[in-house]
Each structure stands twice: as C-alpha cells, then as structure tokens.
Amino acid sequence: MAEIDISDVLNLALKNLPSKDIQQAMLDEVKQRMESGESEELAIHNVFSNNSPLNKAH
C-alpha cells in the first residue's frame, strides 16, 4: 500500500477549493436562506450539497 503524505492531502484539498467569489456567494446564500426561515443545518446542506448550482459552478 502506498504511503500518503499530509502534503499530498493538502495539495489535493487546495486544488478542489472553489474560488473566493464562489465561496462568498455560497456563504451569502446560506445567510439568505436562514433569513428566509431555513434552519442553519438545512441551509448549509442545501448550499454545499453536490447538487447546488453554486457548488457545481466551481
């Protein structure tokens, strides 16, 4: 079995991060959903799920 170095994991994670603009848009949508009455957990789930248009955008 190949060894996995922490730097390999961090590099992979950094490559898959959405841009700062997309991250901010996602946080703004969570806030908007919560202001519309959605629970924090549901808003986060809906915005950060794989089916979210914002999440797909990156």
Secondary structure as UniProt FT lines:
FT   HELIX           6..15
FT   HELIX           20..35
FT   TURN            36..37
FT   HELIX           40..48
FT   TURN            50..51
FT   HELIX           53..57
//
